[in-house]
Amino acid sequence: MSKQLITELDEGQVAKYVFLCGEPERVPKIASMLGNPRKVAQKREFWVHAGTLEGVPVTVASTGIGGPSTAILIEELANLGADTLIRVGTSGGISDGLEKGDFVIATGAIKADGTTKSYAWPEYPALASHEAVLALISAAKKARARFDVGIGFSVDGFYSENKVMKDGRLAPMSQSGYMPSFMTDRLADVKKMGAKFIEMENGTIFTLSSLFGLRAGAICAVSDVVPWHPTEKIIDAEKNMSDCIAVGIDAMRTLIGWDKQKGSSKYWSP
């Protein structure tokens, strides 16, 4: 079967190199920064465009929000030949050094989701490809961007996991202030574990990529920060995301170049 069940993508419509993003409307924005951009498909939350980078075909696709839709997309992209995935997304900054507008490059994810549990043991790691991480670091340095590198916290519940400050205390974002006791210290705990940011897709992307033999990386713009680390910093969100996309594109360009250098070798090294 070549035509995919959910996205309805077919043979020849997916490239080896793929940019992922959560927001469908970001797909044409990323594609517009490539050569020969064009729409390929649009079904549910899955928007797919195509373009070229250094003359090489590239796909841009949206995952929607969270693990379930992300897993569907990765399954169907992999079925059609996708090999290298770079996510360009947004996140909430957890570590004290991060400010709005900074970028974070993920080395892995603390999995707090349900989707990956349907694929592997909870102990199975969610790790980014070392090549993708190095390419993203190189691109971010070249762009002179403010960025950090490290582990993220990958969750299912946007409102249930995120918190706000109310009357000087940490409070839930959920409807009517709902928050079970086991959720009270979650963000503080993952900060102690070294998590630098919170988001909703990396855990699934990295887990499935490892299982399927794909290469994956992620760079996220910090669109907000945790409530105990308040900031009055105002950023131009559109420009900030454009800058983040540019770093992701440059990283993919680097990976394409390294792949050419590898030749018949399985691994690239400096």
WOPE-V583101 format. One line per field, one symbol per residue. phi: phi as a letter, one per 20 degrees, with the letter a starting at -180 (. if undefined). psi: psi as a letter, one per 30 degrees, with the letter a starting at -180 (. if undefined). Layout:
BEGIN
phi = ???
psi = ???
END
This chain:
BEGIN
phi = .efefefmfcgndcefdcedbfegffffffffedelfbfdbbbleedcccacclmdfcdcbeemenfgfffgffgfffgdofccccedccbdfdfffecgnfdcdeerbeeccdfffedbggfffddffffffffffgffffeleebccredddceefffeecceclmcfcfefgmmfafffegdgfffffffnfebcbccggfgffffffemedcbbccfeeacffecfbefdcefffgffffffffffffgfffffffffmeffcdbf
psi = jekkeefgllkffklekkkklejeffefeeefglkhklkeljkbgjkkllaljhgkkkkkkkfakleeeeeeeeeeeefggkekkjkjallkkekffklkflkkkkfakjjhlfefffellffkljklkeeeeeeeeeeeeefhljllkakljjlejeeeelllkkhglkllflkggkjleffegeeeefeefgkflkagfeeeeeeeeeeghlkklkkkkjflllffilkgkkljeeeeeeeeeeeeeeeeeeeeeeeeeebfkekkl.
END
